[in-house]
Amino acid sequence: MKTWLKFGLINAFLGLVIGIYLALTAIGDGYSAFAIGAPIAAFLTGCLFWKLIVKEKSSRRRVVFTGILTGIFSHYLTFVLINIGANICYWTTGKCTDSFGEPPANVFLMLGGAFIFSFFSLVFFGWLTVAYAIVTGLILKRVENKTYVA
């Protein structure tokens, strides 16, 4: 399995754990979407950044930078994906409205609004996602380097 794919899957696991935690503990409806959106976002950002930045030159600096970007941008992408899902749900079923019965924000409005939601998300979980992505990236780099040594 490719290293970038492993990194994405490892980060998706934390996204799933945090998503389930939010779904079970948050007050209100709709938080179950985090159990779907967070792992997908963590997987996509982890794979993309590893493939773009680390590539075959897996220096420690590149891996740490990739972990920071993955841990931060996965929050933003989570909110965008959840909004896209809510819009698709609303367009196809008429459900998935907000607490006032209004349709979800349009996707273009959410592209900006996701920054605000991401800020608060990073305050509560960013320390965990960034640290996890960095540590797992470094461990993965070390394991992969030992694997290819004859």
C-alpha positions, -999 to 999 in steps of 0.1 A, spaced: 0 0 0 13 35 -8 25 56 20 2 85 12 -28 62 13 -17 48 47 -13 84 60 -48 93 48 -63 62 64 -46 67 97 -59 103 98 -93 92 88 -94 69 119 -90 100 142 -116 118 121 -140 90 127 -133 89 164 -138 126 168 -169 125 146 -185 97 167 -176 116 198 -193 148 186 -223 128 174 -227 112 208 -220 142 231 -231 174 212 -264 189 221 -287 193 191 -295 176 158 -272 170 129 -240 163 146 -240 127 133 -229 142 100 -194 147 116 -190 109 118 -191 109 80 -176 142 71 -146 142 94 -130 109 83 -135 117 47 -120 152 51 -90 138 71 -85 111 45 -86 135 16 -63 161 31 -39 136 45 -35 119 11 -33 151 -9 -8 168 13 14 137 17 14 132 -21 21 169 -28 46 177 -1 63 146 12 64 125 -21 95 103 -20 116 129 -2 104 121 33 124 145 53 113 152 89 106 188 80 83 178 51 64 153 73 59 178 101 46 204 77 23 179 61 10 169 95 3 206 104 -15 212 71 -35 180 74 -45 187 110 -57 222 101 -73 219 67 -92 188 75 -114 209 98 -123 233 70 -130 205 45 -152 187 71 -176 217 73 -176 221 35 -184 184 30 -211 184 57 -227 214 40 -226 197 6 -242 166 21 -269 187 38 -276 205 5 -279 172 -14 -302 159 13 -323 190 12 -326 190 -26 -335 153 -28 -357 148 2 -367 183 15 -353 173 49 -319 183 65 -331 218 74 -316 239 102 -331 243 136 -355 269 123 -367 248 94 -347 268 69 -327 251 41 -289 247 46 -266 276 35 -257 275 -1 -223 259 -9 -208 292 -20 -217 309 13 -204 280 32 -170 282 15 -165 314 35 -185 304 66 -165 272 70 -135 293 80 -154 306 110 -166 272 120 -131 258 115 -116 284 139 -138 272 167 -132 236 157 -95 241 158 -97 256 193 -114 225 206 -99 197 185 -71 212 165 -44 206 191 -53 169 188 -56 166 150 -24 185 143 -4 166 169 -19 132 158 -11 139 121 25 150 129 32 120 152 16 94 129 34 109 99 68 107 117 61 71 128 50 62 93 81 77 79 103 58 103 85 25 96 86 30 58 123 38 59 130 6 79 109 -14 55 130 -4 25 164 -10 41 179 -43 29 
